[in-house]
Amino acid sequence: MKEFTKHILVTGGAGFIGSHVVRRLLTNYPDYRVINFDRLTYAGNLENLKDVDRAPNYVFVKGDITNQQHLNKVFSDYGITDVIHLAAESHVDRSISGPMDFVLANVVGTVQLLNAAREYWGDFQNNVFYHISTDEVYGSLGDQGLFEETTAYDPRSPYSASKASSDHFVRAYHHTYGLPVRISNCSNNYGSHQFPEKLIPLIINNIVQQKELPVYGDGKNIRDWLWVEDHAHAIDVIFHTGKNGETYNIGGLNEWTNIDLVHRLCVILDDKLSRPAGTNEQLIRFVSDRAGHDRRYAIDATKLTQELGWSPSIRFEEGLEKTVDWYLANTGWVNHITSGDYTKYYEQQYALRKS
């Protein structure tokens, strides 16, 4: 049996961001064992990792962070030395219609995970508990300014309130118990393997199928977009060189209004699908605005850049082209995960590949 230098528990590792983090760790650190701990809800998909799930340093464990027995067992069975915590309910619209699911997963689940780490690690020698959060905890910006690590929390949706609460609990465990924690708050991610309820893959998929393109309100809400592979790189850097007790903001330096982004995707896909210019824009439909819809988010990542040397590697326009190309080349993936029956199938496929 190979001796590993670290045994890293990645919660939510079958999800969009989590799968990119797991793949990066497996590829770059063969001396680490990566334990992907995921409940496999609608957005968790083992197909996201089928290219690396035979790796000798990879383990998948189906489990629920709200279940203390599941957590105690995975810590004990695999000798967990570090945690990268990505498991979360993350869709704002779903949090508005069902906030309790977000309280349980994002707040209670995080506290259960903190308890497991605190109990198992004991003296906290060479351990890291890294909690990944969102810029939405800061609320809504006006026309000027950027979110900094010192910006006061002002969550406006049940989702952002649940993430703000989990951030506070992580900091409280650091200050109260000395747990070695790091936190990062990121802007909107985009890239491959994102569940098609989120804006960019939703618009791409609807354009391909020639369905209406829903845009909330006047479409002028502004978001800062972060390439998911740049986010995975930032997580890698913070995990390895960040300081305990510190928070780092991760942003892509790409502010776009929603309507401008939708128009850009229409133009890209007119070309790639060989449709006459302007064809896809005819599918745009403005719909009633989302309740409590924050007007603008924008991240100041100066601390991360100056202290740890990270910066975005790709221009948004290039990343958007790559994202569109991936979805066009992987329509089978989209069809599988939107069919509702993919979870059981890919659990079975994973078991077969590992046997």
DRENPATI-959303 format. One record per residue: x, y, z of N, C-alpha, C in turn; residue in three letters. Coordinates in steps of 0.1 Angstrom, whole numbers, plus 2048, in hexadecimal, padded with zeros to 3 digits. Example, Ala and Ser with C-alpha at 12.3 -4.5 7.8 and 13.67 -1.06 7.14 Angstrom:
BEGIN
8847C784E87B7D384E8847DF84EALA8807EA8478897F584788180084FSER
# end
This chain:
BEGIN
8087F480080080080080980C800MET8068157F680E8227F580C82A802LYS81783180681683A81181384880CGLU80884E81080585C80B809866816PHE80D87281181187C81A805884820THR7FA8848187EE88A81D7E2882819LYS7D78838217CB87C81E7C088781EHIS7BD88D8127B48998127A689580FILE79D89981878F89781678A8A380ELEU7858A180277E8AB7FA76F8A97FAVAL7688B180175A8B08017548B67F5THR7498B07EF7448B57E374D8B37D7GLY7558A97D775F8A87CD75A8A37C0GLY74D89F7BF74789B7B373F8A67ACALA73F8B27B27388BD7AD7418C57A3GLY73C8D079F7428D87947508DD798PHE7518E57A375E8EA7A77668DE7ADILE75F8D67B57668CB7BC76D8C27B3GLY7678BE7A876D8B579F77A8BB799SER77A8C87967878CE7917928CE79CHIS78E8D07A87978D07B379D8C27B5VAL7948B87B57998AA7B67A28A67ABVAL79F8A979F7A78A67937B58AD795ARG7B58B97997C28C079A7CB8BA7A5ARG7C58B67B07CC8B07BB7D28A27B7LEU7C989A7B07CE88D7AC7D988E7A2LEU7D88987997E289978F7EF89F794THR7EF8A979C7FB8B07A08018AA7ADASN7FA8A37B580089E7C17FD88F7C3TYR8058877BC8038787BD8068727CBPRO80D87A7D380F8757E18048797EAASP7FA87F7E57EE8827EE7E38777EATYR7DC8737F47D086B7F17C48747F2ARG7BC8747E87B087D7E87A38757EAVAL79C8787F47908717F778487B7F4ILE77D8777E977287F7E476587B7ECASN7608847F47558807FD7498897F8PHE73F8827F27348897EC7278817EDASP71C8887EF70F8827F170987E7E4ARG70E8847D97098827CB6FA8867CALEU6F88937CE6EB8987CB6EA89C7BCTHR6E08A37B86DF8A67A96EB8AC7A3TYR6F38B47AA6FE8BB7A470C8B37A6ALA70B8A87AD7178A07AF7178957A5GLY72289379D72288A79272F883791ASN73087679373D86F79274286F784LEU73A87177A73F87276C74987E76BGLU74788877375189377375F88F775ASN76188377B76F87F77F772871778LEU76B86D76E76D86076977B85F762LYS78186A75E78F86A75879A867763ASP7978697707A186777A79D85E785VAL79185778478D84F78F794842791ASP79D83F7887A58337897B3836790ARG7B58437937C28477997C48407A6ALA7D083B7A87D38337B57D183C7C1PRO7D18497C07D08517CC7C28577CDASN7B88517C67AB8577C77A184D7CETYR7998527D678E84A7DD7818527DCVAL77684B7D97698527DA76284B7E5PHE75C8547EE75384F7F97468577F8VAL73B84F7F672E8567F772A859805LYS72886580872486981671E877817GLY71987982271188682571888D830ASP71C89A82E7228A28387198A5844ILE70C8A38427038A684E70289A857THR70888F85370888285A715880862ASN71588286F721881876728873876GLN72086987572585B87472D85A867GLN72785F85C72E85E84F73C865850HIS73C871856748878857753872860LEU74E86D86C75786687575E85A86EASN75685386675B84786076584A855LYS76385484D76C85784277985D848VAL77886585378486A85978D85E85FPHE78685586578D84986B79283F861SER78A83C85778E83284D799837844ASP79A8448427A48488387AF85283ETYR7AE85384C7B985B8527BA86984DGLY7AF87084C7AE87D8467B788784DILE7C088D8457C989784A7C58A5847THR7BD8A783D7B98B58387AB8B4832ASP7A48BF8327978C082C7978CC823VAL7918CA81778E8D580E77F8D480CILE7788DD8117698DC8137628E4808HIS75C8DD7FE7558E37F47468DF7F4LEU7428D57FB7348D07FB72B8DB7FFALA7218DE7F77178E87FB70C8E87F1ALA7008EB7F56F58EF7EC6F98FD7E7GLU6F79007DA6FD90C7D56F59147CCSER6E99107C96E19177BF6D79217C6HIS6D892D7C36D09387CA6C19357C8VAL6BD9327BC6AE9307BA6A99247C2ASP6B191A7C46AC90E7CC6AC9137DBARG6B591B7DF6B59207ED6A89287F0SER6A392F7E66979377E868B92E7EAILE68A9247E267F91B7E36809107EESER68C90D7F268E9037FD69A907806GLY69991180E6A59158166AA90B820PRO6A19028266A68F98306B08F082BMET6B08EB81F6BA8E38196C88E981AASP6C88F78186D48FE8186D9900827PHE6D09018306D490283E6DB8F5842VAL6D58EA83F6DA8DD8436E78DA83CLEU6E88DB82F6F48D88287008E182BALA6FD8EE82A7088F882B70C8FC839ASN7028FC8427059018507078F4858VAL6FD8EC85A6FF8E086270A8D785DVAL70A8D58507148CC84A7228D184DGLY7248DE84C7328E484F7358E285DTHR72C8E486672F8E38747328D4878VAL72B8CB87272E8BD87473C8B986FGLN7408BF86474D8BC85E7588C3867LEU7558CF86C75E8D58767608CC882LEU7558C78877568BE89375E8B2891ASN75C8AC8857638A08827728A3881ALA7768AE87A7848B187978A8B4887ALA7838BC88F7888BF89C78A8B38A5ARG7818AA8A478289E8AD78D8948A8GLU78E89389B7978898957A688E896TYR7A889B8937B58A08927BC8A289FTRP7B58A58AA7BB8A68B77C38B38B8GLY7D08B28B67D98BD8B97DC8C68ADASP7D58C38A17D58CB8957E38CD890PHE7EB8C38907F98C488B7F88C187BGLN7FC8CC8747FD8CA8657F08C785EASN7E58CC8647D88CA85E7D38D7858ASN7CA8D684E7C48E28487B58DF846VAL7AD8E884B79E8E784779C8F383FPHE7998F18327988FC8287898FC823TYR783907826774909823773912817HIS76C90D80D76A91580175C91C802ILE75C92980074F93080174D9397F5SER7449437F674094B7EA74095A7EDTHR7419627E27419707E47339757E8ASP72996C7E671B9717E97199747F8GLU72296F80072097380F721982811VAL72898980872A99780A71E9A0806TYR71499A8007099A27FC70A9A77EEGLY7059B37EC7059B97DE70D9C67DESER7159C87D371D9D47D17159DE7C9LEU7189EB7CB7149F57C371C9F67B6GLY71BA017AF722A027A2731A027A4ASP736A067B0745A077B27499FD7BDGLN7569FB7BE75C9F37C975C9E47C6GLY7649DD7CF7669CE7CD7659C87DBLEU7619BB7DC7619B47E876F9B17ECPHE7729B57F977F9B17FF77D9A880AGLU7889A280F78799881A78199E826GLU7829AC82877D9B383376F9B8831THR7699B682675B9BB8237529B482DTHR7499BC83373F9B783C7359AE835ALA7329A383C72899983671A9A0836TYR71399D82B7059A28296FE99981FASP6FC98C8236F698381A6E7986817PRO6E398480B6D59888076CC97D803ARG6D19718026C99657FE6CB95A808SER6C29508096C49458126D193E80FPRO6D593D8026E29367FF6ED93E805TYR6EE94B8026F99538076F9954817SER6ED95481D6EC95482B6F2947831ALA6EF93C82A6F492F82F70392E82ESER70993482371793482171E93D82BLYS71894982D71D95283771E94C845ALA71394484971393E85671E933856SER72092C84C72B92184C73892884DSER73A93384774793A84874A93E856ASP73F94385D74194886B74493C874HIS73E93087274192587A74F920878PHE75492186C76291D86976C926871VAL76993387077293C87777093A886ARG76493888B76293589976A92989EALA76A91F89677291389A78191689BTYR78591E89279392289279792A89FHIS78E9348A279193D8AE78E9368BBHIS78492D8BB7809278C878991A8CBTHR78B9128C17929058C37A09048BDTYR7A490F8B57B190E8AF7B19068A2GLY7A690289D7A68FA8907AD902885LEU7B68FC87E7BD9028737B5904867PRO7AF90F8657A591185A7AA91C850VAL7A691A8447A792483979A926832ARG79693282D78A93482778D93C81AILE78693880F7869418037789447FFSER7769507F97699547F476B9577E5ASN7649507DC7669527CE75B9587C7CYS75E95D7BB7539627B274D9577AASER74495B7A173D950799747948791ASN74693B79274E93278A74892E77DASN75092C77374B92676675591D760TYR75191475875A90A7527538FD74FGLY75A8F374D7558E574A74E8DF756SER7458D675473F8CD75E7368D5768HIS7318E17647288E876D7198E376AGLN7128E17757048DD7736FC8E776BPHE6F48E37616ED8EC7586E28F575EPRO6E18F676B6D79007706DE90D772GLU6EB90E7726F291A7736F3922766LYS6F592F7676F293875B6FA93374ELEU70793274F70E92F74270A92273CILE70B91774370790A73D6F890A739PRO6F09117416E191173D6DF918730LEU6E692372E6E592B7216EA923716ILE6F691C7186FC91470D6F2909709ILE6ED9027136E58F67106D88FB70AASN6D290670E6C590A7086C890F6FAASN6D39166F76D691A6E96D790D6E0ILE6DE9036E56E08F76DD6D28F16DAVAL6C98F16E46BC8EB6E26B28F56DCGLN6B69016DA6AE90C6D46A290F6DEGLN6A590F6EA69B9126F469C9216F8LYS6929276FF69393470469F93670DGLU6A594270D6B09467166AB94F721LEU6A894B72D6A29537376AC95C73EPRO6A996973F6B29737456AA97A74FVAL6AF97A75C6A89807676A7990765TYR69C99676969A9A476969F9AB75DGLY6A79B575E6AC9BD7536B99B774DASP6BE9AD7546CB9A674F6D79AE753GLY6D69B875B6E29C175D6E99BE76ALYS6E59B37716EC9AE77D6FA9AA778ASN7049AE7807129AC77D7199A1785ILE72099877F72898E78673698E781ARG73F98A78A74D98878774F979785ASP755976779756968775764962777TRP76595677D771950780772942779LEU77C94077177E93376A781928775TRP77991D77477991477E78790D780VAL78F90C77679C9077777A691077EGLU7A391E77C7AB9277847A7927793ASP79A9247957959237A379C9177AAHIS79D90B7A37A38FF7A87B29027ABALA7B890A7A27C690E7A57C79167B1HIS7BE9207B37BE9287BF7BC9207CCALA7B39167CB7B190E7D77BE9067DAILE7C49017D07D18FA7D17DB9037D8ASP7DD9107D47E69197DA7E391C7E8VAL7D691F7EB7D29237F87D4917802ILE7D090B7FD7D28FF8057E18FD809PHE7EA8FF8007F88FC8027FF908809HIS7FC91480680492080A7FC92A812THR7EF9298137E793381B7EA93282AGLY7E693C8317E893C83F7DB938847LYS7DD9318527D292D85A7CB939860ASN7BE9398607B69438657B394E85BGLY7B894D84F7B79588457AC95583BGLU7A796083579D95F82A7A396581DTHR7A095E8127A596380579A9647FBTYR7999707F578F9717EA79596D7DDASN78D9667D57919617C87879667BDILE78D96E7B47849747AA78B97379CGLY78397479278897378478B98077DGLY78898B78478A99877D782999770LEU77699477076D99476475F997768ASN75C9A476774E9A876A7469A975EGLU73B9A275D7329A27527249A3757TRP71C9AB75070D9AB75370899D74DTHR6FD9987536F898C74E6F398D740ASN6ED99873C6E899972E6F499A724ILE6FF9A072870A9A171F71099371DASP71198B72871697E72770D97571FLEU7009767206F796E7186F9972709VAL6FA97F7066FC9836F870997D6F3HIS71397D6FB7209786F671F9696F3ARG7189616FC7169536F970E9516ECLEU70495A6EA6FC9596DE70595A6D2CYS70E9646D27179666C672195B6C4VAL7279566CF73094B6CE72993E6C8ILE71D93C6CD7169306C870F9316BBLEU70C93E6B77089406A971393B69FASP71F93E6A372B93A69B72D92B69BASP72E9266A87329186A972790E6A4LYS71A9136A470F90A69F70B90E691LEU71391768B71191B67D70392067BSER6FE9286846F192F6836F393D67EARG6EA9436776EB9516736ED95A67FPRO6F596567D6F796E6886EA97468DALA6E997469A6DD9796A16D296F6A4GLY6D496269F6CA9586A06C79556AFTHR6D29536B76D094F6C56CB95A6CDASN6CE9666CA6C99726D26BA9736D2GLU6B496D6C86A596D6C769F9656D2GLN6A795C6D86A29536E26A195A6F0LEU6A89666F26A896C6FF69B970703ILE69796D71068B97171668E977724ARG68A98372768B98973468098373DPHE68397F74967997975267A98175FVAL67097E76766F98577467B98377CSER68098E78368D98D78A68C984796ASP69797E79A6989757A569697D7B2ARG6909787BC68E97E7C969C9817CFALA69E98E7D36AA9917DA6B79907D1GLY6B59937C46C09917BB6CA99C7BCHIS6D69987C16E19A27C36E59A87B6ASP6E89B57B66EB9BC7AA6F99BA7A4ARG7039BA7AD7119B97A871A9B27B2ARG7229A97AD72D9A37B573A9A67AETYR7449A87B57529AA7AF75C9A87BAALA7669A07B777099B7C177D9A37BFILE7839A77CA7919AC7CB79A9A17CFASP7A299B7C67AA9907CA7B99947CCALA7BB9A17D07C89A67D27D099E7DDTHR7C999B7E87D09947F27D69867EDLYS7CD97F7E67D29727E17DD9737D7LEU7DC97E7CF7E79807C57F49847CBTHR7F398E7D47FF9937DA80698A7E4GLN7FE9837EC80397B7F780796D7F2GLU7FF9677E98019597E58049577D6LEU8049627CF8099627C17FF95C7B7GLY7F395B7BA7E99567B07E39617A8TRP7E095E79B7D99677937D195F788SER7C69647837BF95D7787C895A76CPRO7C694F7667CF94B75B7C994D74DSER7BC95074D7B59507407AC95C73FILE7AB9627337A196D731793967730ARG78996E73577B969735777965727PHE77A96D71D77596971077B95C70BGLU78795970E78D94C70B787941713GLU78594372077F939728771936724GLY76A94072075C93E71B75C93570FLEU7659387067669306F97699216FDGLU77291F70677691270B76A90B711LYS76291271975690D72074C908715THR74991170C73F90E7017449016FAVAL7519016F67568F56EF7548E86F7ASP7568E97047558DD70C7478D870CTRP73D8E170E72F8DD70E72A8D7701TYR72F8DD6F672B8D86E97318CB6E6LEU73D8C86EC7448BB6EA73F8B06F4ALA7378B56FE7338AB7087248AC70BASN71C8AC70070E8AC70170889F708THR71089470770C88870E70C88A71DGLY71689172271789473070B89D735TRP7088A772D6FC8B07306EF8A7730VAL6EE89F7266E18977256E088D731ASN6EC8877356EB87E7406E788574DHIS6EE8907506EB89675D6DE89D75EILE6D88A17536CB8A77536C089D752THR6C38907506B988674F6B488175DSER6BC8837676B78807756BB872779GLY6C186A7706C485C7746D3859774ASP6DB8647746E98627726F085D77FTYR6EB86178A6F385F7976F5850799THR6EB8487996EC83A79B6F5833790LYS6F38387846FB83277970A83477BTYR70E84077F71C84378072283E78DTYR71A83C79771F8347A372282679FGLU71A82079771C81279272981278AGLN72A81C78173681C77874381E77FGLN74282678A74E82879275281B799TYR74881479F74B8087A57517FE79CALA74D7FD7907527F47867607F7782LEU76380478077180877D77B806788ARG7768077947808057A07817F67A4LYS7787EE79E7797DF7A27847D879ASER
# end
